[in-house]
């Protein structure tokens, strides 16, 4: 029994915030942002538009692409750093929206690696025989936890959602998943307050993303290089066997470094960071859906998904579409 992606979907809020718009908010320039990140714009959720709203749009598009109805779903996993509530989970809120009753539904929190974690978990559910059809989503409203006075972070992040339908199949789909974390790096990228620790800061809206960018960059490049090697070795593949790289969209320089590790031409790397910014758990499924829908990634091709995020967390999924 294998798990196979049979449909993809995504959603971006209507509001676009360009680098020119950022110049009006914080002391920065379009040139500075482009040179360091590759980002030209990002999408920002409207007032009253929440993570579950983005997730629902992406989910319905993935269902349509797979030719499935909501009642076919027997597992929902939502990867998010920005849930709408402490509880119930965003997955349960989405389940209600879709009119699904009784199936397993839960959130995964691994920040930017969240979707890769969620896809790995869904793969294990299906291969264990307990699930036949899973809805896996990455959805974020990161604009709600960005400090708009901090020019080193606010220019990086955007909002969005991406989704896939994963079904049991006799044909190989997801070939392997590789998930890792190391909490000793937590001080380099975090939101320093939460419900149990610093609830007063949450109430006064001081709970923002903090990041030591240079240190994160160095660790990310080295770590993603290792996950590439691990994935290839586990599947007895050569670099040339990979048709497409769909990386986490954090920074164009990190993406280019990972492509170089694979000896892969950038024409076979899906890049959406310029238009989406860093959408954390949503970035990989957003990029995947973009490349599937525009016809770049075709059925039967071998695709590597990889991501790196706060925690630190990192991981990869190798699959045949």
C-alpha positions, 0 to 999 in steps of 0.5 A: 500500500502506498500513499499518492497525491491525487490533487492540489489546491491553494489560495492567496488573500486578495491584498498584495503588499509590494516592496514599494508598499513596504517602503511606506511602512518601515525604513527599507527599500525595494532594492534592499529586499530584492537583493537579500531575499528575492521577494518583490511582494507578498499577500496579506489577509484582510481584516476578518479573514482567518487561517481557516478561511484560507485553508478552506479555499485551498481544500476545496480546490484540492478536492475538486482537482482530485475529483473527491467529495468532502465525505470521502476524507477520513483524515485532516491534518492542518500544518499551521503556526497561526491557528485561529484559536487555542482550541479547537484546532484549525483542522476541527474548524475546517472539518466543520466548514467542509461538513465532515463528521467523525474523521481524525482531525488535528493540527501540526506545529513545525513552523515552516516544515509543518507541511512536510511533517504533515505529509509524512504523517499522512503517508504513515497513516495510509501505509498503516491501513488506517486511512484511505483519503487524507486532506493535508494543508499548510495554512498561515496568517503570519502577518498577525505575528509580524512586528511591522516596525522590525524591517529585518523580519516584516518584509519576509512574511506573507499569508496563504494556504496550500492543500493536497489530497493524499490517497491510498494507491497500489502505485508508488507515490510518496517514496520516503519522508525524512523529518528532524528537529533540534531544539538547541537552536530555538533562540535563533528563530522564535516567537518568545511568548505564548499561553503558558509563558508570557500571556501578558505579552500576548495580550499587549500584542508584543508576541512577534517573530524574532530572528537572527537572520545571518545565523539562521541562513548558515544553519539552513544551508548546511542542514538542507544540504544534509537532508538532500544527501539523506533522501537520495541515499535512502532511495538509492538515487542519483542527483540526476534522478530528481526532476523537480525541487519544490523547496520552502520559499524563505529566501532565494539564496537558500533555494539556490544553495539547495539547488546547487547541492542537487546539481540542479538547474534553476529551471527545475526548481519551483520558485514562488518566494518572489510573489508569495514571500515566506508563508511558512507551512503554506509555502511548499504546498503553494509552490507545488500547486503553482507548478502542477497547475501551470503544467511544469510538474507532470504525472510520473515525475520525481519531486523532492519537497524540502523545508527548514523552519523554527525549532529548528525543524527540517525535513523532506518528502520524495514523491512521484506525482 
